[in-house]
């Protein structure tokens, strides 16, 4: 699998496995999924402390058969900060969450820790203290954020010793807000409304890797656009391109994200090994510029 450098420093596959849903799998089925991922060249496994109430991390460590030799060949990433009824970026919560994740994952360290969703009560100086403690103790190698805008990152980065590597954001062929504003500049189109502070361009300038979550969804919980009659033109275009390259529409949809020069890492959240193989086919070809714009327009956009 093609490698990208997360944050410009950490080499990883262009596609990662999101482990949110494996809490519902048996250890045997989770093992099949993880083994398929590794066979396809995936080496980063993405978690969060709230996935399955922590159960996803537990199932993962059992399914992969965590040992020292296994651990040194993979990257483990998890997130913290979402609590019942609130967000919590306090130093105490961050450190406590990491300790619990390490125990569930049966490891001594995380490669990457992300703050899950912006906490408006964040005190960046205290977050920095927690990060420094975790880094100095060897429990976390690198840090990042999720769903943050440029100024939130700047505020936090002011107090950190090392650069943040990642901003995890929702992005798909049918959820293109961060692309739209840059395409519809200086127009009165609804797509021109800036909702994220030019986060795409900001991340490129700062060498922060965007990890695309829900790469086949059109909303947070609405469902997938693949095979969905609401997106008939998009599906027809994806199928047309898929046939051209001898892959599936799923691969074509993932290739839409991989084609962008921002070097986006796709988070594949499927629990189906065969579907994961389809997604990984996106790494076997590259869309032309014209094909990329055809997919974008088929999703309902008209270029200005």
C-alpha positions in Angstrom: 0.0 0.0 0.0 1.1 3.5 -0.8 2.6 5.2 2.2 2.0 8.8 3.4 3.8 10.6 6.2 1.4 11.6 9.0 2.2 15.1 10.0 5.3 14.8 7.7 7.0 12.5 10.1 5.2 9.1 10.7 5.1 6.8 7.6 1.7 4.9 7.4 -0.6 3.4 4.9 -2.9 5.7 2.9 -5.8 3.7 4.3 -6.3 2.9 8.0 -8.8 0.7 9.8 -11.3 2.5 12.0 -12.2 0.2 14.9 -15.4 1.9 16.2 -17.7 -1.0 15.3 -15.6 -4.0 16.3 -17.1 -4.1 19.7 -20.0 -5.9 18.1 -17.8 -8.6 16.7 -16.6 -11.9 18.2 -12.9 -12.1 18.8 -12.7 -14.6 15.9 -14.5 -12.3 13.4 -12.5 -9.3 14.6 -9.3 -11.3 14.1 -10.3 -12.0 10.4 -10.9 -8.3 9.9 -7.6 -7.3 11.4 -5.7 -9.9 9.5 -7.2 -8.8 6.3 -6.2 -5.2 7.0 -2.6 -6.2 7.7 -2.5 -8.4 4.5 -3.7 -5.3 2.5 -0.9 -3.2 4.0 -2.9 -1.3 6.6 -0.7 -0.6 9.6 -2.6 2.1 11.5 -5.6 1.1 13.7 -7.8 3.9 14.9 -9.7 3.8 18.2 -11.5 6.0 20.7 -12.1 5.5 24.4 -15.9 5.8 23.9 -16.1 3.2 21.1 -18.3 0.4 22.6 -17.7 2.0 26.0 -14.0 0.8 25.7 -15.0 -2.6 24.4 -13.6 -2.0 20.9 -10.1 -1.5 22.3 -10.5 -4.7 24.4 -11.7 -6.8 21.4 -8.9 -5.4 19.2 -6.1 -6.4 21.6 -7.5 -9.9 22.0 -8.2 -10.3 18.3 -4.7 -9.2 17.2 -3.0 -11.3 19.8 -1.1 -8.4 21.2 2.6 -9.2 21.9 5.8 -7.1 21.7 6.5 -8.3 18.2 3.0 -7.6 17.0 3.0 -4.2 18.6 6.2 -3.0 16.9 4.7 -3.6 13.5 1.6 -1.5 13.9 0.5 2.0 14.8 -2.2 2.4 17.5 -4.2 5.6 17.6 -7.0 6.5 20.0 -9.0 9.5 21.0 -10.3 11.0 24.2 -12.4 13.9 25.4 -16.0 12.9 24.9 -17.9 12.2 28.2 -21.6 11.7 29.0 -23.2 15.1 28.5 -20.0 17.1 28.0 -16.5 17.3 26.5 -13.5 17.1 28.9 -10.0 18.3 27.9 -8.8 18.5 31.5 -5.4 17.2 32.2 -6.8 14.7 34.7 -9.2 13.3 32.2 -6.7 13.1 29.3 -4.1 11.2 31.5 -6.8 8.9 33.0 -8.2 8.1 29.6 -4.8 7.2 28.2 -4.1 4.9 31.1 -7.4 3.1 30.6 -6.8 2.7 26.9 -3.4 1.4 27.3 -4.7 -1.3 29.7 -7.5 -2.2 27.2 -5.2 -2.3 24.3 -2.6 -4.3 26.2 0.3 -2.0 25.3 2.7 0.3 27.0 2.3 3.2 24.6 0.2 4.8 22.0 1.6 6.1 18.7 -0.9 8.9 18.4 -3.5 10.4 20.8 -6.2 12.7 19.4 -8.5 15.0 21.3 -11.9 13.9 20.0 -14.2 16.9 19.7 -13.5 20.6 20.6 -14.0 21.4 24.3 -14.8 25.1 24.5 -13.7 25.1 28.1 -10.3 23.9 27.1 -7.3 25.4 29.0 -4.5 24.8 26.5 -1.8 25.2 29.1 -3.2 22.3 31.1 -3.6 20.2 27.9 0.0 20.9 27.2 1.0 19.7 30.6 -0.9 16.4 30.1 0.7 15.9 26.7 4.2 16.6 28.1 3.6 14.1 31.0 2.4 11.4 28.6 5.2 12.0 26.1 7.9 12.2 28.7 6.7 8.9 30.3 6.8 7.2 27.0 3.0 6.5 26.9 2.2 8.6 23.8 4.6 9.3 20.9 2.6 11.9 19.0 -0.6 14.0 19.4 -3.3 15.4 17.2 -6.9 16.6 17.2 -10.2 15.7 15.7 -13.0 18.0 14.3 -11.0 21.2 15.0 -10.8 24.4 13.1 -7.5 26.3 12.4 -7.8 28.7 15.3 -8.6 26.0 17.8 -5.4 24.2 16.6 -3.4 27.4 16.8 -4.6 28.1 20.4 -3.5 24.6 21.5 -0.3 24.6 19.4 0.9 27.8 21.1 1.5 25.8 24.3 2.8 22.6 22.9 6.4 21.6 22.5 5.9 19.5 19.3 3.6 20.0 16.3 0.2 18.3 16.1 0.2 15.7 13.4 -3.4 15.1 12.6 -6.8 16.6 12.3 -9.5 14.0 11.9 -12.4 15.4 9.9 -15.5 14.0 8.1 -15.0 14.0 4.4 -16.5 12.1 1.5 -17.6 12.5 -2.1 -21.1 13.5 -0.7 -19.8 15.5 2.3 -17.5 18.1 0.8 -17.8 21.2 2.9 -14.1 21.8 3.3 -13.6 21.4 -0.5 -16.6 23.5 -1.5 -15.6 26.8 0.1 -12.3 26.7 -1.8 -14.0 26.0 -5.1 -16.8 28.6 -4.8 -14.6 31.5 -3.7 -16.1 34.9 -4.5 -19.5 33.6 -5.4 -22.9 33.9 -3.8 -23.4 30.1 -3.9 -24.4 28.4 -0.7 -21.2 26.3 -1.1 -19.1 29.4 -0.7 -20.1 29.8 2.9 -16.9 29.2 5.0 -17.8 26.9 7.9 -14.4 25.6 8.9 -11.9 28.4 8.6 -10.2 27.0 5.5 -9.1 23.9 7.4 -8.1 22.0 4.3 -5.6 24.7 3.2 -4.5 25.3 6.8 -3.6 21.6 7.3 -1.7 21.6 4.0 0.3 24.7 5.1 1.1 23.2 8.5 1.7 19.6 7.3 -1.1 18.3 9.4 -2.6 15.1 8.0 -6.3 15.1 7.5 -7.8 11.7 8.4 -11.1 11.3 6.6 -13.8 9.7 8.8 -17.1 8.4 7.4 -15.6 8.4 3.8 -18.8 6.8 2.4 -21.4 8.7 4.5 -23.3 11.8 3.4 -24.1 13.0 7.0 -23.1 12.2 10.5 -25.7 9.5 11.0 -27.9 9.5 7.9 -26.1 6.6 6.2 -24.0 5.8 3.1 -24.4 7.4 -0.3 -23.3 4.2 -2.0 -26.3 2.5 -3.6 -28.5 5.2 -2.2 -31.2 6.5 -4.6 -30.7 10.0 -3.2 -27.4 10.0 -5.0 -28.3 8.3 -8.2 -26.0 10.4 -10.4 -23.1 10.0 -8.1 -23.5 6.3 -8.0 -23.7 6.1 -11.7 -20.5 8.1 -12.1 -18.7 6.0 -9.5 -19.8 2.8 -11.2 -18.7 4.1 -14.6 -15.3 4.9 -13.3 -15.1 1.7 -11.3 -15.7 -0.4 -14.5 -13.0 1.6 -16.2 -10.4 0.6 -13.6 -11.7 -2.9 -12.9 -12.6 -2.1 -9.3 -15.8 -1.5 -7.3 -17.7 1.7 -6.7 -16.5 1.6 -3.1 -12.9 1.8 -4.3 -13.8 4.6 -6.7 -15.3 6.6 -3.8 -12.2 6.1 -1.7 -9.9 7.0 -4.6 -11.7 10.4 -4.8 -10.2 11.2 -1.4 -6.8 9.6 -2.1 -6.5 11.7 -5.3 -6.4 15.0 -3.4 -2.8 16.4 -3.1 -3.4 17.0 0.6 -2.4 13.4 1.1 -5.5 12.5 3.1 -5.6 9.3 5.0 -8.9 7.3 4.6 -10.3 5.7 7.7 -12.2 2.6 6.7 -14.7 1.8 9.3 -16.1 -1.4 7.8 -16.3 -4.7 9.8 -16.6 -6.8 6.6 -13.2 -8.2 5.4 -14.3 -8.4 1.7 -15.5 -4.8 1.8 -12.2 -3.8 3.3 -10.4 -5.4 0.4 -12.6 -3.4 -2.0 -11.7 -0.2 -0.2 -8.0 -1.0 -0.4 -8.3 -1.3 -4.2 -8.4 2.5 -4.2 -4.7 2.4 -3.8 -4.1 0.5 -7.1 -5.0 3.4 -9.4 -5.2 7.2 -9.5 -8.1 9.2 -10.8 -7.4 11.8 -13.5 -8.1 15.4 -12.7 -11.2 15.2 -15.0 -12.5 12.1 -13.3 -12.1 13.7 -9.9 -14.2 16.7 -11.0 -16.8 14.4 -12.6 -17.3 12.7 -9.3 -17.5 16.1 -7.5 -20.1 17.4 -9.9 -22.1 14.1 -9.9 -22.6 14.7 -6.2 -24.7 17.7 -7.0 -22.3 20.5 -7.6 -22.0 22.8 -10.6 -18.6 24.4 -11.1 -18.8 28.2 -11.0 
